[in-house]
Amino acid sequence: MLDYVGLEADLDSEERMVRDTAREFVEKEFKPIVGEHYIDGTFPTELIPKLGELGFYAPNLDGYGLPGLSETAYGLLMQELEAGDSGLRSMASVQGALVMYPIYAYGSDEQKEQWLPEMGTGETIGCFGLTEPEHGSNPSAMETYATKAGNEYVLNGSKTWITNSPIADVAVVWARDRSAENTPVRGFLVETDRDGVSTNKIDEKLSLRASITGEIGLQNVHIPKENMLPGVSGMKGPLSCLTQARFGIAWGAVGAARDCFETAREYATDREQFGGPIARFQLQQEKLAEMATQITTAQLLAYRLSELKERGEMTPQHVSMAKRNNVRMARDQSRIAREMLGGNGITADYSPMRHMANLETVYTYEGTHDIHTLVLGQDLTGIAAFE
Ligand code: FAD
């Protein structure tokens, strides 16, 4: 596997073990079935408990049965999962960084004890409801609201593009609390079997097909007041979760690009035209050289991001730069890999076109490329070009 500047030499034994476990799982159990799931637009749900058994949900958190691995170990895990498919990495990202993390960081002791152990094993599935039909890049304009009524909150509104909502047991729903001064955004744990909750599936996707996406409809949904996450108020809540997930994406995208590179390298050395392997043509070598260089520089950024996160020095702007760069890199390079495979490259027998289509979603979700550009623009100039 491509590691051109020998970054793996610095991994400790735990990090190697996580990487190897995830790599073996993806090679043996996921890659053989992903093409079919992609065509059918399904996720292999039978693997959800297996991912838990292997410790793939929030392994960088500590306590509640979670192993508290290093941020590099977590990043390597995301890289290996996304080498399988962005949908597989999304499953682990949403469960770990977008559902378990807010409960861990902002939940009450009761919420942590109730949810974290069973989410860590994959027994319970969660989803993260922030985006709304009319509010994507600007979630602070959300219209979903909660009203306090005695010992309960009543929720109304709708969320869309929610990964795993149709199969989730519980949703972290971000809503404005209309009973509090200045209607702050708060996080609410909403069990999906409550009256008034609907979770319709979105079927028309041409990207991230091996991942389940849906809506969350909330019509006078009553939840106990204890279901509110007590530890955070305002947009800091959802945004801090997104920082965790985007960190995983910055790593994960490198995995998708690496899988495209390895597929193209192998194909180029096997495929013969004009009396020999196409890898002997300078045009093909230039493509591999460029791909390897782009992947290596993205790997370096991902490793550095982990170091900063371990030291508590990683800022959301660092994450914006890494997500923006690494996903764009993977999106561009997947297309070159697809091209190198000729006609075979457009089939589900090979991964590059699947990765290429997936990366359109990854480029758009968790802050679009444009929005991360504006975040960096603001950080670099001190002038905000958006609210
Ligand atoms: P819009 O915000 O309408 O943007 C449209 C275009 O306008 C984009 O190109 C954007 O970059 C550009 N634009 C917007 N504002 C500006 C500006 N100020 N300056 C310049 N350009 C701008 N959300 C969740 O809450 N939970 C999930 O689990 C989840 N999973 C997803 C899974 C999939 C498959 C997809 C596709 C999306 C998912 N999302 C999820 C939603 C995702 O985060 C949003 O799609 C994303 O934030 C963009 O919002 P939007 O689609 O409404 O696009």
Residues whose N, C-alpha, C, O or C-beta is under 5 A from the ligand:
A	BS01	FAD	F128 G129 L130 T131 H135 G136 S137 N138 T160 W161 I162 T163 L208 T213 T361 T364 Y365 E366 G367 T368 D370 I371 F386
